[in-house]
């Protein structure tokens, strides 16, 4: 998980960015398949697993990506712009 807000030289906010985490995980998995680099696959799976463990809550209707690790307790905060059905299917 990386900081989502950067200043001129350093992270201003070091909280997670679930949408970027999903994009990075998907990119690593696609690159692993395209370039046959097992390390990319391992990193993509590791990042995807971290998202599931730290940025997803389990609800009766299924898993829900929340706005960050800070949003995993009720009331949950969800940012609809983070939803990526294509990436979720791949992951």
N, C-alpha and C positions, 0 to 999 in steps of 0.2 A: 504494500500500500504506500502510495506516495502522497506528498502534500499537494493540495489542489490549488493553492494560491501562492504565486511567486512574486517577489519584489525584484529589485534590480539585480541582486546577487544571491539571494537566499530565500528559502521557504518562509512565507509570512504566516501561513496557516498549514500545520502539518497533519491535519485530519485527512481521512481517506476521501477519495473521489470515486465512488462506485462505478459511475459511467466510464471513467477512464480505465479503471481496473478491468472491467468487462472488455473494453476495446483492446487493451493490451494483451489480455489472455487470448482473445480470439485471434489477434494478429500473430501471436506466437504459434498458435496451433496451425493456422493457415501456412505460415512460413515453414513450419516443421514438415508439413505435407508437401509443400512445393519444392523445398530445397533438400529434403531428406536429412534434416539435422535433428537427431534425437534430443539433444539438449534443449532445443526450442520447445519441443513437445513437453518435456519434463517441466520446464519453467512455466509454460502455459497452463498445464494441469495444476501446478503448485499455486499459481496465482488464482485460478478459478476455484480451487479448494479453499483458499483464504477468503475469497468473496463469499462463498457459501457459509463458511464458519463465522464470519465477522460482520457481514453486511446483508444477510438474508434472515428473515423470520419465517417460521413454519406456521401457517394458518390452516384452518380446516379446509379451505379451498385450494391449498397448495403453498409452495414457497413464494415469498414476496421479497423483492429487492427493496431495501429501504435506503434512506438518504445517507447513511453512513453508520459506523459502529455505535455512534451516540444515539441512534434512532431505533434500537432493537428492543426497547421497552415501550409498553403502551403508555400513551397513545403513539402509535407508530407514525413516522413521517416518511412519506413516499413522494418522490419526484417523478412524475410520469415521463419526463424527458429522458430518464435513465433507462427506460424500457427498450430493449432491443431483441425482438422475437427471433431474428436470424441468429444473433450471437447466442441467445439462450439455447436454441436448438442445437447448435454446435457444441456448446459447453455441456 
